[in-house]
Amino acid sequence: MDTESRGLQQGSSSCWSTSAAAWGSSQQKRQRCEGSSSDQVGSSTSGSVQMSEPGLPDTDYVENEEEDYYMDDDDDDCDDDNDDESEYEFDEADFNQQLADKFDDLDLPPGVEATVPWLQKIAAPDEQDTSSELTEDEITKKYKAFAQFYTVENFSDHHYADKSVGKPSREWAKRIQHEWKLLEKDLPASIFVRVAEDRMDLLRAAIIGPKGTPYHDGLFFFDAHFTASYPSQPPLVYYHSGGLRLNPNLYNCGKVCLSLLGTWSGSGCEKWNPAQSTMLQVLVSIQALILNEKPYFNEPGYAGSANTPTGQQQSIEYNKNTFLHSCRTMLYSLRRPPQYFGDLVAGHFRERGRTILAACKHYLEGNMVGSVVPEEEEGEHDGTRASSSSSSAPKQEASRADLIVRRSQFCDNLKTLFEDLLMEFNVKGADTRKFIEEKLKKNLPAA
């Protein structure tokens, strides 16, 4: 039986009793808990989740989007009809200087600094030290030790930090302990959770985007709050969007539209059941039902066109825009990781950076977003040969002028994001030598 099934079947009917002493012992035990993380994504059955807002997000890319990952979004002021991306303004000169400072100690192929302005200050070989290697080793060490479930003291940046449950009842505390026990035991390998010892009502989760979707290898963060009426009412859940709308069910204001949370209509097992529904079920549902391979059809107004050529083409275009937003979200997370998840962010993108960059190249060649990236990428890394990427996945057919224009916009935006990701992944020690050498060959003048 897979992890999702176990999570869905467990309920609160078996809430276990505990004394104050036992609770203290449990806290100490959780503080010592350690585990290992994995970049593999647990498989789940995809479905279609409905929501109320029609329309596709604006596909125009705003140049130099560089806002802090956390935005002051207000759920009550969420405009269902506004899908425009937020404007991100920053000092380009200052930003380039910061990047140059980051790259001062990197060991890059000779000549790269001559073609890239932010690499011109790289030190000579005899002046370089091993600080970057030590940092990379530390990143890997912390990443491998990052437990899937762990208790922390408190959250200073939690979206619901200002909400209080007052003096919770004993039954409420027992139910939260039961939720923690389920999460500690049954979390899929691609979901990480931190709960607060001093604020049992707060929880933060990171979900890795599943393979085969436009969210692959991304990290998506959610804050949850168990109200005083829990479990009679479902938890409140907020998505850290960075102001981006990358799914019909994940609003740019942070709203998560899901029947299980009561934010969308549903019936039967789709709705919250106080006796059986759990926080584990909520997290698995977000990953399986929302972050799926064709999120365009999560919108109920478009679900009926799923088997039509027009619907399929619109879904392809939506996935392109979604992947662009996912890449921007990666940048926000790298530059300002959520509290207690810095080690996960650094280690995850150090390990997956090469794969993400290979996927960007794959999509720039005209392959569909979410399609399998050829084994050539892994083969070159391991010193073996593999087939060319140009024939490993279906190409998109753009028969109309507007589709050609959209593809041109997508490629321009993705090329810009590729350069930004290449810089950030280098800082984290990802294996990007292949892409830097390609950049060098492209920019060097002919002999």
C-alpha positions as CSV (number, residue, x, y, z in Angstrom):
1,M,0.0,0.0,0.0
2,D,1.5,3.4,-1.0
3,T,2.1,6.3,1.2
4,E,-0.9,8.3,-0.1
5,S,-3.3,5.4,0.6
6,R,-2.0,5.1,4.2
7,G,-2.4,8.8,4.7
8,L,-5.9,8.9,3.4
9,Q,-7.1,6.0,5.4
10,Q,-5.9,7.2,8.8
11,G,-8.3,9.3,10.8
12,S,-8.6,10.9,14.2
13,S,-10.9,8.1,15.6
14,S,-7.8,6.4,17.1
15,C,-6.6,9.5,18.9
16,W,-4.3,8.4,21.7
17,S,-4.4,9.7,25.2
18,T,-1.4,11.3,26.8
19,S,-0.4,12.8,30.1
20,A,1.6,16.0,30.6
21,A,4.7,14.0,31.3
22,A,4.3,11.8,28.2
23,W,3.8,15.0,26.1
24,G,7.1,16.4,27.4
25,S,8.8,13.1,26.6
26,S,7.3,13.2,23.1
27,Q,8.6,16.7,22.5
28,Q,12.1,15.7,23.5
29,K,12.0,12.7,21.2
30,R,10.9,14.8,18.3
31,Q,13.6,17.3,18.9
32,R,16.1,14.5,18.4
33,C,14.5,13.0,15.4
34,E,16.8,12.9,12.3
35,G,16.2,11.6,8.8
36,S,17.3,11.8,5.3
37,S,15.8,13.6,2.4
38,S,15.3,12.4,-1.2
39,D,14.7,14.1,-4.4
40,Q,12.4,11.4,-5.7
41,V,8.8,12.2,-5.9
42,G,6.2,9.9,-4.5
43,S,3.7,8.8,-7.1
44,S,0.1,9.8,-6.7
45,T,-3.1,9.5,-8.7
46,S,-3.8,12.7,-10.5
47,G,-7.3,14.1,-10.6
48,S,-9.0,17.4,-11.5
49,V,-9.6,19.9,-8.8
50,Q,-12.1,22.6,-9.5
51,M,-12.1,26.3,-8.7
52,S,-14.1,29.4,-9.5
53,E,-11.8,31.7,-11.4
54,P,-11.9,31.6,-15.2
55,G,-9.2,32.7,-17.5
56,L,-5.5,32.1,-18.1
57,P,-2.7,34.1,-16.4
58,D,-1.1,36.7,-18.5
59,T,1.8,35.2,-20.4
60,D,3.8,38.4,-20.7
61,Y,7.1,38.3,-18.8
62,V,8.1,41.3,-16.7
63,E,11.8,41.9,-17.1
64,N,14.0,41.7,-14.0
65,E,11.4,40.3,-11.6
66,E,13.4,40.4,-8.4
67,E,11.0,40.8,-5.5
68,D,11.6,39.1,-2.1
69,Y,10.0,35.7,-2.0
70,Y,7.6,36.7,0.7
71,M,5.0,39.2,-0.2
72,D,2.4,40.9,2.0
73,D,-0.5,39.1,0.4
74,D,-3.9,39.5,2.0
75,D,-6.3,36.6,1.6
76,D,-9.3,38.8,2.2
77,D,-8.3,41.2,-0.6
78,C,-7.6,38.4,-3.2
79,D,-8.9,39.6,-6.6
80,D,-10.2,36.5,-8.4
81,D,-10.2,38.4,-11.7
82,N,-6.6,39.7,-11.5
83,D,-4.1,37.2,-12.9
84,D,-1.4,39.8,-13.7
85,E,2.0,39.2,-12.5
86,S,3.5,41.5,-9.8
87,E,6.1,44.0,-10.8
88,Y,9.6,43.4,-9.4
89,E,11.9,46.4,-9.4
90,F,15.6,46.3,-8.3
91,D,18.9,48.1,-8.8
92,E,20.5,46.2,-11.7
93,A,24.0,47.5,-11.0
94,D,23.8,46.6,-7.4
95,F,22.4,43.2,-8.2
96,N,25.2,42.5,-10.7
97,Q,27.8,43.5,-8.1
98,Q,26.3,41.1,-5.6
99,L,26.5,38.3,-8.2
100,A,30.1,39.2,-9.0
101,D,30.9,39.0,-5.3
102,K,29.3,35.6,-5.1
103,F,31.4,34.3,-8.0
104,D,34.7,35.6,-6.8
105,D,35.7,32.2,-5.4
106,L,34.2,29.9,-8.0
107,D,36.5,27.6,-9.9
108,L,35.3,28.0,-13.5
109,P,36.9,27.1,-16.9
110,P,39.6,29.6,-18.0
111,G,38.2,32.3,-20.3
112,V,34.6,32.3,-19.0
113,E,35.2,35.5,-17.0
114,A,36.2,37.2,-20.2
115,T,32.8,36.7,-21.8
116,V,30.5,37.2,-18.8
117,P,30.7,40.6,-17.0
118,W,29.9,39.3,-13.6
119,L,32.8,36.8,-13.8
120,Q,35.5,39.3,-14.7
121,K,36.8,39.6,-11.1
122,I,37.6,35.9,-10.7
123,A,40.9,35.3,-8.9
124,A,44.0,33.7,-10.4
125,P,44.4,30.0,-9.7
126,D,47.2,30.6,-7.2
127,E,45.1,33.2,-5.3
128,Q,42.1,30.9,-4.9
129,D,41.4,29.0,-1.8
130,T,39.2,26.0,-0.9
131,S,36.4,28.0,0.7
132,S,33.9,27.2,-2.1
133,E,34.7,23.5,-1.7
134,L,34.3,23.6,2.0
135,T,31.0,25.4,1.5
136,E,29.8,22.8,-1.0
137,D,30.7,20.0,1.4
138,E,28.8,21.8,4.2
139,I,25.7,22.2,1.9
140,T,25.7,18.5,1.1
141,K,26.2,17.4,4.7
142,K,23.3,19.6,5.9
143,Y,21.1,18.5,3.0
144,K,21.6,14.8,3.7
145,A,20.8,15.4,7.4
146,F,17.7,17.4,6.7
147,A,14.8,15.4,8.3
148,Q,11.5,15.1,6.6
149,F,9.6,15.9,9.8
150,Y,11.1,18.0,12.6
151,T,9.9,20.2,15.5
152,V,11.3,23.8,15.8
153,E,10.9,26.3,18.5
154,N,8.7,28.9,16.7
155,F,8.2,30.6,13.3
156,S,9.0,34.3,13.0
157,D,7.9,34.6,9.4
158,H,4.8,32.3,9.4
159,H,1.8,33.7,7.5
160,Y,-0.5,32.9,10.4
161,A,1.9,33.9,13.2
162,D,-0.5,36.7,14.4
163,K,-3.5,34.3,14.7
164,S,-4.1,32.7,18.1
165,V,-6.1,29.7,19.2
166,G,-6.3,31.0,22.7
167,K,-6.2,28.3,25.4
168,P,-6.6,25.1,23.5
169,S,-8.5,22.1,24.9
170,R,-6.9,18.9,25.8
171,E,-8.7,17.1,23.0
172,W,-7.4,19.7,20.5
173,A,-3.8,19.1,21.7
174,K,-4.2,15.3,21.5
175,R,-5.5,15.7,17.9
176,I,-2.5,17.8,16.9
177,Q,-0.1,15.2,18.4
178,H,-1.9,12.6,16.4
179,E,-1.4,14.7,13.2
180,W,2.3,15.0,14.0
181,K,2.6,11.3,14.5
182,L,1.0,10.6,11.1
183,L,3.3,13.1,9.4
184,E,6.4,11.8,11.0
185,K,5.6,8.2,10.0
186,D,4.0,8.5,6.6
187,L,5.2,11.6,4.7
188,P,6.1,10.8,1.0
189,A,9.8,11.3,0.2
190,S,9.0,14.5,-1.7
191,I,7.3,16.4,1.2
192,F,9.1,18.1,4.1
193,V,7.4,19.4,7.2
194,R,8.3,21.6,10.2
195,V,6.0,22.2,13.2
196,A,6.4,24.6,16.0
197,E,7.0,23.4,19.6
198,D,5.8,26.7,21.1
199,R,3.0,27.1,18.6
200,M,1.4,23.7,18.0
201,D,-1.2,25.4,15.7
202,L,1.5,26.3,13.1
203,L,3.0,24.1,10.4
204,R,5.1,24.7,7.3
205,A,5.5,22.3,4.4
206,A,7.7,22.1,1.3
207,I,6.5,20.1,-1.6
208,I,8.7,19.0,-4.5
209,G,7.1,19.3,-7.9
210,P,6.4,15.9,-9.4
211,K,8.2,14.6,-12.5
212,G,6.3,14.7,-15.8
213,T,4.7,18.0,-14.9
214,P,5.6,21.6,-15.5
215,Y,6.4,21.8,-11.7
216,H,9.2,19.2,-11.8
217,D,12.1,19.8,-9.5
218,G,10.5,22.9,-8.1
219,L,10.1,23.7,-4.4
220,F,6.7,25.0,-3.3
221,F,6.0,26.2,0.3
222,F,2.8,26.2,2.3
223,D,1.9,27.5,5.7
224,A,-0.9,25.9,7.7
225,H,-2.8,26.9,10.8
226,F,-4.9,24.6,13.0
227,T,-7.7,26.8,14.4
228,A,-9.4,26.4,17.8
229,S,-12.2,24.6,16.1
230,Y,-9.9,22.0,14.5
231,P,-10.7,19.2,13.5
232,S,-14.4,20.2,13.2
233,Q,-13.1,22.7,10.6
234,P,-10.2,22.0,8.1
235,P,-6.9,23.9,8.7
236,L,-6.2,27.2,7.0
237,V,-3.5,26.9,4.3
238,Y,-1.5,29.6,2.6
239,Y,0.7,29.3,-0.5
240,H,3.9,31.4,-0.7
241,S,3.3,32.5,-4.3
242,G,5.8,35.3,-4.6
243,G,3.0,37.1,-6.4
244,L,2.8,34.5,-9.2
245,R,-0.2,32.5,-10.4
246,L,1.2,29.1,-11.6
247,N,-2.0,27.1,-11.1
248,P,-5.7,27.7,-11.3
249,N,-5.9,26.4,-7.7
250,L,-3.0,28.5,-6.3
251,Y,-3.8,32.1,-6.4
252,N,-1.2,34.9,-6.5
253,C,-2.6,36.1,-3.1
254,G,-1.8,32.8,-1.5
255,K,-5.2,31.2,-1.5
256,V,-5.3,27.4,-2.0
257,C,-8.5,26.3,-3.8
258,L,-9.3,22.7,-2.7
259,S,-12.5,21.0,-1.7
260,L,-10.8,19.3,1.2
261,L,-10.0,22.7,2.7
262,G,-13.6,24.0,2.1
263,T,-12.3,26.7,-0.4
264,W,-14.2,25.0,-3.3
265,S,-17.4,23.0,-3.5
266,G,-17.2,19.2,-3.3
267,S,-19.1,16.2,-2.2
268,G,-18.5,12.9,-0.3
269,C,-14.8,12.1,0.2
270,E,-13.8,15.3,-1.5
271,K,-14.9,17.3,1.6
272,W,-13.3,17.6,5.0
273,N,-14.4,14.8,7.4
274,P,-13.4,15.6,11.0
275,A,-13.2,11.9,11.9
276,Q,-11.0,10.8,9.0
277,S,-9.4,13.8,7.2
278,T,-5.8,14.7,8.2
279,M,-3.1,17.3,7.4
280,L,-1.2,14.5,5.7
281,Q,-4.2,14.0,3.3
282,V,-4.2,17.8,2.6
283,L,-0.5,17.8,1.6
284,V,-0.7,14.7,-0.6
285,S,-3.8,16.1,-2.3
286,I,-2.0,19.4,-3.1
287,Q,0.8,17.5,-4.7
288,A,-1.3,14.9,-6.6
289,L,-4.4,16.9,-7.6
290,I,-3.1,20.5,-8.0
291,L,0.5,20.1,-9.1
292,N,-0.4,17.7,-11.9
293,E,0.7,17.3,-15.6
294,K,-2.1,19.4,-17.1
295,P,-3.1,22.1,-14.6
296,Y,-5.0,24.0,-17.3
297,F,-7.9,21.6,-16.9
298,N,-8.1,22.2,-13.1
299,E,-10.2,25.2,-14.1
300,P,-13.8,23.9,-14.3
301,G,-14.6,26.1,-17.3
302,Y,-11.9,24.3,-19.3
303,A,-12.3,20.8,-18.2
304,G,-14.8,20.0,-20.9
305,S,-12.3,20.8,-23.7
306,A,-9.7,18.2,-22.4
307,N,-10.2,16.0,-25.4
308,T,-10.3,18.6,-28.1
309,P,-7.4,19.9,-30.2
310,T,-8.0,23.5,-29.0
311,G,-8.1,22.4,-25.4
312,Q,-4.8,20.4,-25.7
313,Q,-3.0,23.3,-27.4
314,Q,-4.2,25.7,-24.7
315,S,-2.9,23.3,-22.1
316,I,0.5,23.2,-23.8
317,E,0.7,27.0,-23.8
318,Y,-0.4,27.1,-20.1
319,N,2.3,24.6,-19.2
320,K,4.9,26.8,-20.8
321,N,3.9,29.8,-18.7
322,T,3.7,27.6,-15.6
323,F,7.2,26.4,-16.1
324,L,8.4,30.0,-16.4
325,H,6.7,30.8,-13.1
326,S,8.2,27.7,-11.5
327,C,11.7,28.9,-12.5
328,R,11.0,32.3,-11.0
329,T,9.8,30.6,-7.8
330,M,13.1,28.7,-7.7
331,L,15.0,32.0,-7.9
332,Y,12.9,33.6,-5.1
333,S,13.5,30.5,-2.9
334,L,17.3,30.5,-3.5
335,R,17.6,34.2,-2.7
336,R,15.4,34.2,0.4
337,P,14.6,30.7,1.6
338,P,11.7,30.3,4.1
339,Q,12.7,30.0,7.7
340,Y,14.1,26.5,8.7
341,F,14.3,25.4,5.0
342,G,17.5,27.1,3.9
343,D,19.5,23.8,4.0
344,L,16.8,22.0,2.0
345,V,16.7,24.8,-0.7
346,A,20.5,24.9,-1.0
347,G,21.0,21.2,-1.1
348,H,18.0,20.4,-3.4
349,F,19.0,22.9,-6.1
350,R,22.7,21.9,-5.8
351,E,21.6,18.3,-6.5
352,R,18.9,19.0,-9.1
353,G,20.4,22.2,-10.7
354,R,22.0,20.3,-13.6
355,T,18.7,18.5,-14.4
356,I,16.7,21.7,-14.3
357,L,19.1,23.4,-16.7
358,A,19.1,20.4,-19.0
359,A,15.3,20.6,-19.0
360,C,15.4,24.3,-20.0
361,K,17.6,23.5,-22.9
362,H,15.3,20.6,-23.9
363,Y,12.3,22.9,-23.9
364,L,14.1,25.6,-25.9
365,E,14.6,23.1,-28.7
366,G,10.8,22.9,-29.1
367,N,10.0,19.8,-26.9
368,M,6.9,20.0,-24.7
369,V,7.2,21.2,-21.2
370,G,7.1,18.2,-18.8
371,S,8.4,15.7,-21.4
372,V,11.2,13.4,-20.5
373,V,14.7,14.9,-20.8
374,P,17.0,12.7,-22.8
375,E,19.4,10.3,-21.1
376,E,22.2,12.2,-22.9
377,E,22.4,14.6,-20.0
378,E,23.1,11.9,-17.5
379,G,25.2,9.9,-19.9
380,E,27.6,12.8,-20.5
381,H,27.8,13.3,-16.7
382,D,28.8,9.7,-16.2
383,G,31.2,9.5,-19.2
384,T,28.9,7.4,-21.4
385,R,27.1,8.2,-24.6
386,A,23.4,8.4,-25.3
387,S,21.0,9.4,-28.1
388,S,20.5,13.0,-29.2
389,S,17.8,15.1,-27.4
390,S,16.3,16.3,-30.7
391,S,14.6,12.9,-31.3
392,S,13.8,11.9,-27.8
393,A,10.5,13.7,-27.3
394,P,7.7,15.1,-29.4
395,K,8.1,18.6,-30.8
396,Q,5.3,21.2,-30.6
397,E,3.6,22.0,-33.8
398,A,2.8,25.7,-34.1
399,S,0.6,26.0,-37.2
400,R,-0.8,29.5,-36.5
401,A,1.0,32.8,-36.3
402,D,-0.1,33.5,-32.8
403,L,1.4,30.3,-31.6
404,I,4.7,31.1,-33.2
405,V,4.7,34.5,-31.4
406,R,3.9,32.8,-28.1
407,R,6.8,30.4,-28.7
408,S,9.1,33.2,-29.4
409,Q,8.1,35.0,-26.2
410,F,8.5,31.7,-24.2
411,C,12.0,31.2,-25.6
412,D,13.1,34.7,-24.8
413,N,11.8,34.5,-21.3
414,L,13.3,31.1,-20.7
415,K,16.7,32.1,-22.0
416,T,16.8,34.9,-19.5
417,L,15.7,32.7,-16.6
418,F,18.3,30.1,-17.7
419,E,21.1,32.6,-17.2
420,D,19.8,33.6,-13.8
421,L,19.4,30.0,-12.7
422,L,22.9,29.1,-14.0
423,M,24.4,31.8,-11.8
424,E,22.4,30.8,-8.7
425,F,23.1,27.1,-9.1
426,N,26.8,27.8,-9.5
427,V,26.7,29.6,-6.1
428,K,25.3,26.5,-4.6
429,G,27.9,24.2,-6.2
430,A,25.7,22.5,-8.7
431,D,27.3,20.6,-11.6
432,T,27.0,23.3,-14.3
433,R,30.4,22.9,-16.0
434,K,28.8,21.6,-19.2
435,F,26.6,24.6,-19.6
436,I,29.4,27.1,-18.8
437,E,31.6,25.5,-21.4
438,E,28.8,25.7,-23.9
439,K,28.5,29.4,-23.1
440,L,32.2,29.9,-23.4
441,K,32.3,28.2,-26.9
442,K,29.4,30.3,-28.0
443,N,30.9,33.6,-27.0
444,L,34.5,33.1,-28.0
445,P,35.4,34.7,-31.4
446,A,36.5,32.5,-34.2
447,A,40.2,31.8,-34.5
